[in-house]
Amino acid sequence: MRILLVEPDYKSKFPPLGLLKIGTFHKDQGDEVVFVRGLTEPGYWDRIYITTLFSFYHAKIIKTILHYKAMLRDDVSRIFVGGGYATLCPQNIYAETGVYPIKGLLDKPNMLGLGEEKIDSLIPDYDLLDQIDYDYGLKNCYFGYATRGCVNSCKFCAVPKLEPEFVSYTGLKEYIETVKNRFGERRNLVLMDNNVLASEEFDRIIRDLIDLGFERGVRWKGGGRFVDFNQGLETERVTKDKAKKLARICLKPIRLAYDFAANTTRDRFERAVRYLADEGFTNFSTYILYNYKDKPSDFYRRLDHCRELNERLGIHIYSFPMRYLPTDCKDRSHVGDHWNRKMISGLQKITNVTNGSVMPGSDFFKRAYGMSVEEFEAICAMPDCLVLHRGWKDEDNPEAAEWKNDFLRLTPMQKEEYWKLVNDAQGISETLKKAQTIQVRKLLTAFPIKPRKNETATLWD
């Protein structure tokens, strides 16, 4: 049987881990299994499997399915679509392709009609990682889960629909030993648990990790090892006891989320950081949700709180702004109630400087994001060309400094006028004609007639 595994071309350098398990159960049967990314030339395939990721890739997903459907001469019985978007919005895919996806995890036998085992519990084909040319730094890792699902039902999260049942223990130790015996030992371990701290078997999971050789300070072939819970730890469930237990393993980095600006969330986040810092953890990676129900001022204060904790506790929190998009949004156009297109664009340009992260140093933070909420707003309001090339000091780019100060002097009504004009812009020349005040018109003249490289075209076209 000739089987084709397809990932739509998302322009991603990372391996399609969601596909690795599909290839495994055929491998020993002599079938020909081929993986491709994107669209291929016509050929004969007995079955075609297509994975899907996020909803905002809707157009690429539909294009890919239709391409392979035509290759099979509309025989939809031989095309199988699954994954994240297929589970969250199967009706969208069916309406445009006539292919009804397989929803949820492949956690039951024969879900693909081949008499196969539970695919979700199979060992991934680690040999496929050797076919990836791009070195993403994780090739020498085990990938797996100690738990599945999450006990929470956060409205902004897709996990409750993708993995609705919380499994407190998956048999991590046996899984790693099987991978080791089949593919050889690996240095590090990446665990994709959504909420390991909620598990009633947490102590057992820590013991398993220690037994598997991931105790803190361990050396492996002349170097260190690490365990990475790459989906993060829930700050509310970080206790002194659990922090001590996490300190027994070679966990790096500590990944947390700081989703809201309410005082209760702030207190819980700081408490979790303190408990972990007390156990010697110094490297933190924190995801900062924005464009949801927060205001830009809320977002800034969370970033500034992380900066302040770095100074006070002698740690390094690298913050990563995480833009909220509804799980059924077909593109990236969603704008939260308290945000606007230009604010989001400006923030993205700021983070472009460091590939999406917020560096822990105070000097960098204050220069990149401003000394206050008001300065942060002014920086985001700037034309992209000024945001991207401000330099380390105002003297490095006097034009940008002057623009920022002019914006800060606007009255509330003038700021409202400015935001409306830049967000409704249909060409900078026409926008200038609509300006009612000299102050706003002066700010608008800094926008180039045509966007330059790496600038947001939608403000002008």
Residue, then its C-alpha position, 0 to 999 in steps of 0.5 A: m500500500r502506498i501512503l502519503l502523509v501531508e503537512p500543509d506548507y506553513k513555512s515552518k522549519f520544525p518537524p511535523l511531530g503530529l505525523l510521526k506516529i502515523g508512519t510508525f504502525h505501517k513501517d514493519q508491514g512493508d508499506e511505502v510511507v512518504f511524508v511531504r510538506g505542501l503540494t506535490e505532483p500527481g501520483y498514485w496513492d492508496r491513501i492520503y493523510i493530511t494533518t491540520l494545525f491552527s485555524f488561522y491557516h484555514a486557507k492553506i489547509i483547504k487548498t491542500i485538501l482540495h489539491y489532494k482530493a483532485m489527485l484522488r479524482d474526488d475519491v474522499s474515501r481515501i483521504f483522511v484529515g485530522g489534527g487540531y483544526a480538524t477537531l475544533c472546526p470540522q464543519n468548516i473543512y467539510a463545507e469547503t472540501g466535502v471531506y469530513p475530518i477525524k476529530g480528536l485523538l487517535d486513541k481507539p483501535n481502527m480509527l483509520g480503518l486499517g485494523e491499527e492499534k491506538i495510534d496515540s499510544l504508539i512510539p513515534d518513529y524517531d528515525l524520521l527526525d534524521q530526515i530534517d535538515y534544519d537543526y532546531g536544537l532538539k534532535n537529541c531529545y525524547f518527546g512524550y507525555a507524563t499526563r494528558g489533557c488539563v483539568n482547567s477549562c480556560k475559554f481562550c484555550a483549545v486543550p479542553k476540546l483537543e484532549p477533553e479527558f485528563v489522564s494523571y499518568t501515562g506510563l512515562k517510565e515504560y515509554i522512555e525505556t521503550v524508545k531507548n531500546r528501539f532508537g537508542e538513548r537520548r540526552n534530553l527530554v521534552l514533555m508536552d504535558n498541559n498541566v503536570l502539576a494537576s496530576e495526582e501522580f505528580d510524585r510518581i512522575i518525579r520519581d520516574l524522571i529521577d530513575l530515568g537519569f534526569e536528576r538535578g546536576v546529572r552528567w551525561k556523556g560529558g555534558g548536562r541534561f535537561v527536562d523541559f515541560n514545554q507547555g508550561l507549569e500552572t502558576e496557581r499550582v506551584t506550592k513550596d512542596k512542589a517547587k522542592k520536588l521540581a528542584r530534584i530534576c534537571l528542569k530547564p527552563i521554568r515555563l510559566a504563564y501570566d495571562f491576566a493583570a488582576n491582583t490575584t493573578r499577580d500575587r499568584f505569579e509572584r508567589a510561584v516565581r518566589y517558591l521556585a527561585d528559593e529552590g535555585f531556579t534562575n531561568f524562567s520563560t513566561y508567556i504573556l497573553y494579550n489581545y484577549k480581555d486585557k488592555p494594553s496597559d495591563f499587558y505592559r504592567r505584567l511585563d514590567h512586573c517580570r522586569e521588577l522581579n528579575e531585579r529583586l530576586g536576581i533571576h532571568i525571566y524571558s517574557f514572550p508576548m502571546r497574541y490571542l486568536p479565537t480557536d475558530c478564527k480563519d485568519r489572524s485578523h482578530v482584534g480584542d475589544h481594548w486593542n486596535r490593529k496599529m497597537i498590535s502591529g507596533l507591539q509585533k515590531i517591538t518584539n521583532v528585535t529579539n525574535g519574539s522575546v522580552m529580554p530580562g534587562s531593565d535597560f533594554f526593557k525600558r528602551a524597547y517598551g517605554m518607561s511607562v504605560e503612556e510611553f508604551e502606547a506612544i511607541c506602538a503608535m509610531p510608524d513601523c519605520l520608527v519603531l524598528h530603528r529607534g536605537w538604544k538612545d533618543e540621540d540615535n534617532p532624533e526623528a523617533a524621539e520627536w515623534k514620541n514626544d509629540f504623541l505624548r503631548l496629544t489631548p485625549m480627543q486628539k489621540e482618539e482622532y489619531w487611532k481612528l485615522v491610522n486604523d481606518a487608513q486607505g492610503i496615507s494621502e487620503t488619511l492626511k486630508k481627513a486629519q482635523t488637527i495640526q498635531v495629528r497631521k504632523l504625526l501622520t506625515a512620518f508614515p511613508i507613502k508606501p510601506r518599506k521592508n518588514e512594515t505592515a502594508t495594511l495601514w496604507d493599502 
